[in-house]
Amino acid sequence: AIFGGFTGEAWDTKPGGFAGKFYGNGESFLYSFDLREKKKADRTVSATATVGETSVSPAPQVSKYDAVSSPLKIFPWTGANRYFQVCTTEGSRIAMGGGGGDGTFGLCVSTNFTHGSTGPCETFGNVCLISTKGTPAGERTLLDRDDETSCNFEVVDLEVYGFGSLGEDWACGRVN
């Protein structure tokens, strides 16, 4: 699975204790892309309905890009709170989204960008961005909780992009 987020502001540490201070704006969003969802969508079939002895035209086929089966899921700001992004040196983490029932972030990367977690949060109204369902046990790279409301993961590849004018001090690049 590929997952991540977009923030409307540059990452920066803000004072505010161990938890840090949330900042950012409503341009932020989380996303996930899972090709297993596309495979499910490709399996949709149309059917012919029969009423009495009259055959009705084929039932409409579900689009393979509908909201339920699309491999791309985007979770924009819900307006529930303003926990867009936080960056702490004390906790060695960057995170997006908050207000989850279990204190989960929508997306969090920590420990020198080698580990992270994702879970439901009120900020973006997202579900866990990754899942181990349908993945053979021997191929899992996730350190998943049993309830799957929050998932811990090991970072395999991290890409970070920045957008700004030439005069601004923005970081752009790829970290492997």
N, C-alpha and C positions, 0 to 999 in steps of 0.2 A: 504494500500500500504506500501511496505517496500522500502526505498530509502536511499542513503548515498553516501559516497565517500571513496576513498583510496588516501592517500598522501605518496609520496616517502620520506618525511622527517618528523621528529618529530614536534609536535606543540610547538611553542615558540613565545613569544612576540618579535617583532622587532621594534626599534625606527622608527619613520616616521610620527609623528603627529597623528591626530584623525583617519585618514584612515589607519594608520599602513603601514607596508612595506610588499609587497607580496614577497614570496620566494617559494621554492620547485623545483620540476623537472617534466619532461615529463612522469614519471611513474604514475603520478596522474590520476585519472579518477572518474567520477560520474556514478551512476547506479540507476535504479529503477526496482522494481519487483511488478507487479500488477496481481493478479490472475484473475481479470476481463478480462484481455487480453487473458488468457488461455481459459477461457470459450468461448470467441469469436472464437478462433482457433478451439476448439472442435466442433463447429457447421459447419465447412466446409464440403461440400458434393461434391462427384464427379458427373459428368453428362455425358450423352452420346450425342454426336453431330451427327446430321443427315444431310448429304449433298445429295440433290436429293432423290433418293430412297436407297442410300447406307448408312448403319449405320457405323459410324467410331468408333473405340475403344474409351473407356471412356476417357474423357478429364483428364489430370493429376490433381490429388488432391493437393491442396495447403498444404504444410507441416505445422503442427501445431507449428513448431518451426522456421518459416521463420521470417525475419527481421521485417515485419509489425505486425505480430500477436503474437510474442513471449512475454511471460510475463516478461522476463528479457531483459532489455535494458541497454547497456553499452555505455558510452560516453567518449572515450579517448581524449587526448590532440589533438587539431586541428593544433597547431603550429601558430595560429593567434596572440597570445601574451603569456606572461609568468606570468599571474595572477593565479598561482596555489593555493596558500593558504595564508591566513592572520589571525593573532590573535591579538586582541587589548584588552587592559584593559580599555581604555577610553570609547570605544563603547560597552564593555562587549560582545564581539562576536568572534566567529571563523567562517571563511567563505572560500569557494572554488570557483574559477572561477570568471571572471569579464569581462568587456567590453560589457555588455548587453546594448541595446539601451536605456532602462529606468533606467540605473544605477543599475541593479539587479545583484546579485551574483547567480552563479549556485546553490549553497546551502549555507545557512547561519543559524547558531544557535546562539541565543543571550538571554539576560535577564536570566542569571543563568541557562541556558540550559532548559528553560521552553517554549520558543517560537522560531520560525524560519521562514524562507522564502526560496523559490526556484523560479528561473526564467531562461529564456534563457540567455546564455552567450557565448561570442566568444571563450573563452578558451577551452571549451569542446564541443561546437556546440550542446548543449542539448536543449531540450524543458523543460517546467515546469515538474519537476519530479513527481508531484502529480496532480490529477484532481478530481473535484467533479462531473464530468459528470457521469451519471448513478447511483449516490448515492442519496437515498431519503433525502430530506431536514432535516428530523428529525435525521438522522444518521451522518451528517456532523460534523467533528471536525475542519474543516478548516475555517479560516477567509479570504475567497477568494475575490480577486478583481473581478469586473464585467467582465473585458476583458480576464481573465484567462491567461494573459501573465506572471503573477507572482502570486504565491500563498503563503499566510501566513498560518502558522499552529501552533498548540499547540503540544508540545512534549509529547507523551504518554509513550514511552519507548526508552531509548537511550543506545546503546551498543558501547563501545569504546574498541578497541584492539590495542595492541602495539607489535611490533616484533623487536627484537634486541638481541645482545649478552649479556651474563650474566653481563659483566662489565659495560654496559651502564645503565644510569638512565632513563628507560622507564616506563611509566605508563601502566598498564594493568588492566582491570576490567570491571565491569558492573555497570551502574548507573541506578537506577529506580526512 
